[in-house]
Amino acid sequence: MHVTLMMFDDKKVSRVMSDNKVSNEQHLMDRISELEVKAAYQEDTIEQLNQALAQQQKVMSDLEYKLQLISDKLKAMPVTDIVSAQDEPPPPHY
């Protein structure tokens, strides 16, 4: 291909080189735009995931608090309220 370009006059060689340069620049600009769009989508996705994670952490914290309350209530219950196995009436099928 280089030999073919040498056969053209200077104006044609310059134009071909200029067209290739513009084509390469346009390709690079297109690629940069594509990468910018992908980065924007990734940033949006990361933000959505961050919000979902924060909400899940709040739910988990609330559930842990409620579980602790239930656990504390169970521990505070007198043991006498629980019927022993000997005092438990037999099931109806006996």
C-alpha positions as CSV (number, residue, x, y, z in Angstrom):
1,M,0.0,0.0,0.0
2,H,2.9,2.4,0.7
3,V,4.2,1.9,-2.8
4,T,0.7,2.7,-4.2
5,L,0.7,6.0,-2.3
6,M,4.0,6.9,-3.7
7,M,2.6,6.7,-7.2
8,F,-0.1,9.3,-6.5
9,D,0.7,13.0,-6.8
10,D,1.4,15.0,-3.6
11,K,-2.2,16.3,-3.3
12,K,-3.8,12.9,-3.5
13,V,-1.3,11.5,-0.9
14,S,-2.0,14.4,1.4
15,R,-5.8,13.9,1.0
16,V,-5.6,10.2,1.6
17,M,-3.5,10.7,4.7
18,S,-5.8,13.5,5.9
19,D,-8.9,11.3,5.4
20,N,-7.2,8.5,7.4
21,K,-6.3,10.9,10.1
22,V,-9.9,12.2,10.3
23,S,-11.2,8.7,10.2
24,N,-8.9,7.7,13.1
25,E,-9.8,10.8,15.1
26,Q,-13.5,10.2,14.5
27,H,-13.1,6.5,15.6
28,L,-11.3,7.7,18.8
29,M,-14.0,10.3,19.5
30,D,-16.7,7.7,19.0
31,R,-14.9,5.3,21.3
32,I,-14.4,8.0,24.0
33,S,-18.2,8.8,23.8
34,E,-19.0,5.1,24.1
35,L,-16.8,4.8,27.2
36,E,-18.3,7.9,28.7
37,V,-21.8,6.5,28.3
38,K,-20.7,3.2,29.8
39,A,-19.2,5.1,32.8
40,A,-22.3,7.1,33.3
41,Y,-24.5,3.9,33.4
42,Q,-22.0,2.3,35.8
43,E,-22.1,5.3,38.1
44,D,-25.9,5.2,38.1
45,T,-25.9,1.4,38.8
46,I,-23.4,1.9,41.6
47,E,-25.7,4.6,43.1
48,Q,-28.7,2.4,42.9
49,L,-26.9,-0.5,44.5
50,N,-25.6,1.8,47.2
51,Q,-29.2,3.0,48.0
52,A,-30.5,-0.6,48.0
53,L,-27.6,-1.7,50.4
54,A,-28.4,1.2,52.7
55,Q,-32.0,0.3,52.8
56,Q,-31.2,-3.4,53.5
57,Q,-28.8,-2.4,56.3
58,K,-31.6,-0.3,57.9
59,V,-34.0,-3.2,57.7
60,M,-31.4,-5.6,59.2
61,S,-30.7,-3.1,62.0
62,D,-34.5,-2.9,62.8
63,L,-34.8,-6.6,62.8
64,E,-31.8,-7.1,65.0
65,Y,-33.3,-4.6,67.5
66,K,-36.7,-6.4,67.4
67,L,-35.0,-9.7,67.9
68,Q,-33.1,-8.4,70.9
69,L,-36.4,-7.1,72.4
70,I,-38.0,-10.5,72.0
71,S,-34.9,-12.2,73.4
72,D,-34.9,-9.9,76.4
73,K,-38.7,-10.5,77.0
74,L,-38.1,-14.3,76.9
75,K,-35.2,-14.1,79.3
76,A,-37.3,-11.9,81.7
77,M,-40.2,-14.4,81.7
78,P,-40.4,-16.4,84.9
79,V,-39.5,-20.0,84.5
80,T,-42.6,-21.1,86.4
81,D,-44.8,-20.2,83.4
82,I,-43.2,-23.0,81.4
83,V,-44.9,-26.4,82.1
84,S,-42.5,-29.3,82.6
85,A,-42.8,-32.4,80.4
86,Q,-44.3,-34.5,83.3
87,D,-47.0,-31.9,83.9
88,E,-47.9,-31.6,80.3
89,P,-51.2,-33.5,79.6
90,P,-50.8,-36.3,77.0
91,P,-51.8,-35.7,73.5
92,P,-55.4,-36.6,72.6
93,H,-54.4,-39.7,70.6
94,Y,-53.3,-41.6,73.8
